């Protein structure tokens, strides 16, 4: 399962409800990006959600 390595955000599930109230299962997936980040002083590829990238929780490697 896709998961943010910083905050642990994963897929959430629920129901899609039509106008006639027919319910079908659906998923909300996090916006995950693979980025080069500094982890323990060394550059490494990590999977991070865009919220962690925007908030500065990930220090990107050059």
N, C-alpha and C positions, 0 to 999 in steps of 0.2 A: 504494500500500500504506500502511496506517495505521502511523504511526511517532511515537514520543515525540520531540519536538524538543529535549529536554534530554539524555537518555541514549541515544537511538537505538534503544530497544527496539521490536522488530517482531514479526510473527506467527512462531511456530515450528510446524513440522509434524512429524507422526509417525504412528504406527499405533494404532488402537483395536483391542484384542484381546478377542474374546468368550470365553466359557467353553469353547466348542468350538474355540478357537484360530483362528477366521476373522478375518483381519486386513483392516481397511479404513482408508483414509487419514482423518486428522482434523487440526484445527488448534487451537492454543492461542493465543488473542488477548490482548494486553495490555489492561488496564483503562485506557483513555484518556479524558481529560476535556478539554474546551475551557474554558480559564480566561483571565481578564484578568490579565496579569503585566507587571511592569516590565522592559523590555528596553532597555538602553542609555539609561536615564533617561526613557523614554517608555512609556506603557501600550500594550500590544499583545495581541491574542488569540493564544494559543499552545496547542498540543496537548501535554499532558503526562500521563505515566502517574501513577497514584495513589501509587506508591512515591516518585517525585520530589516530589510534593506533600507527602506525610507527612514526608519526611526534611528538608524545608526548602530544597531546591535551587531552588525557584521562589519568587520574591518577588511575592506577589499585589498587584495594583493595587486601590485603593479606588474 
